Amino acid sequence: MSRATFARAMGSMPSFRSLMYAYVHAFLEQVMVSAACNGAHGLKERLARWLLMMRDRSDGDELPITQSLLAEMLGVQRPTITNAARELEHAGLIERGRRQVTILDRKALAQASCECYQLARARLALHLPKTFP
């Protein structure tokens, strides 16, 4: 969609404009929660949160992501992610594969994550109830 078409849609379709504002608000809240989480919680909890957030936005439990990308997203070195992921794997929560992580026990992974996951999920559902169950 071109910028001009987007601007016209924002001006002429109140429901589209409301949805876009809700999305921006939800996104900004998610960024703020992530920033606070990065300073307050351990890596294993943050890794669990990121995996759950990815799962919420995907079609299945197999997440196509490398440990290098996870390390970059969480601001640590890859060997550090390997160690944290190994702990989650030994607990039976995930399975690591080549270029993918599979969530084996979503409920237990949610318990292993920090409270920021549930907070971000609840805030997203508040702003975008029809798009996020």
C-alpha positions in Angstrom: 0.0 0.0 0.0 1.4 3.3 -1.0 1.8 6.1 1.6 -0.9 8.2 -0.2 -3.3 5.3 -0.2 -2.7 4.7 3.5 -3.2 8.3 4.3 -6.5 8.3 2.4 -7.7 5.2 4.2 -6.7 6.8 7.5 -8.7 9.9 6.6 -11.8 8.3 5.1 -12.3 5.1 7.2 -12.7 5.7 10.9 -12.7 1.9 11.7 -9.3 1.5 9.9 -7.9 4.6 11.7 -9.1 3.2 15.0 -7.5 -0.2 14.3 -4.2 1.4 13.3 -4.1 3.6 16.5 -4.9 0.5 18.6 -2.1 -1.4 16.9 0.4 1.4 17.5 -0.6 1.8 21.1 -0.4 -2.0 21.7 3.0 -2.1 20.0 4.4 0.8 22.0 3.2 -0.8 25.3 4.9 -4.1 24.2 8.2 -2.2 23.6 8.0 -0.6 27.0 7.3 -3.9 28.7 10.2 -5.5 26.9 12.6 -2.7 27.9 11.6 -3.0 31.5 11.7 -6.8 31.4 15.3 -6.7 29.9 16.5 -4.8 33.0 14.5 -6.7 35.6 14.5 -10.4 34.7 16.9 -13.2 34.0 17.8 -14.6 30.6 15.9 -17.9 30.9 12.7 -16.0 31.8 13.1 -13.5 29.0 13.9 -16.3 26.5 10.7 -18.1 27.6 8.8 -14.9 27.1 10.2 -14.3 23.6 9.4 -17.8 22.5 5.8 -17.5 23.8 5.4 -14.2 22.1 6.6 -15.7 18.8 4.2 -18.7 19.3 1.3 -16.3 19.8 2.0 -14.9 16.4 2.7 -18.1 14.5 0.6 -21.1 13.2 2.2 -23.8 15.3 4.7 -24.8 18.0 7.6 -25.0 15.6 9.3 -21.6 15.5 11.7 -21.0 12.6 14.4 -19.1 14.5 18.1 -19.5 15.1 19.9 -19.2 18.4 21.9 -16.4 16.9 18.8 -14.4 16.2 17.5 -15.1 19.7 20.8 -13.9 21.1 20.6 -10.7 19.1 17.0 -10.0 20.2 17.8 -10.6 23.8 21.1 -8.7 23.7 23.4 -11.6 24.7 26.1 -13.8 23.1 24.9 -16.9 21.3 26.6 -19.3 23.8 24.6 -17.7 26.6 21.3 -18.4 24.6 22.5 -22.0 24.1 22.9 -22.5 27.8 19.5 -20.9 28.6 17.8 -22.9 25.9 19.5 -26.1 27.1 18.0 -25.5 30.5 14.5 -25.1 29.0 15.1 -28.2 26.9 16.2 -30.3 29.8 13.0 -29.3 31.7 11.0 -30.6 28.7 9.6 -27.2 27.7 11.2 -26.9 24.3 13.2 -28.9 21.8 16.0 -27.3 19.8 16.7 -28.2 16.2 18.6 -26.8 13.3 17.2 -23.3 12.7 14.1 -23.9 14.8 12.8 -24.2 18.3 9.8 -26.4 19.1 7.6 -25.6 22.1 6.7 -28.9 23.8 4.8 -27.6 26.9 3.4 -24.2 26.4 1.7 -24.0 29.8 5.0 -24.9 31.6 6.9 -22.5 29.4 4.5 -19.7 30.5 5.2 -20.6 34.1 8.9 -20.5 33.4 8.6 -17.0 31.9 8.4 -13.8 33.9 5.1 -12.0 34.5 5.9 -9.7 31.7 4.5 -12.2 29.2 1.1 -12.3 30.8 1.1 -8.5 31.1 2.0 -7.9 27.5 -0.5 -10.5 26.4 -3.3 -8.9 28.4 -2.5 -5.4 27.2 -2.5 -6.6 23.6 -5.8 -8.3 24.0 -7.2 -5.1 25.5 -6.2 -3.0 22.5 -6.8 -5.6 19.8 -9.4 -8.0 21.2 -10.6 -9.3 17.9 -7.1 -10.1 16.6 -5.6 -11.6 19.8 -7.6 -14.2 21.7 
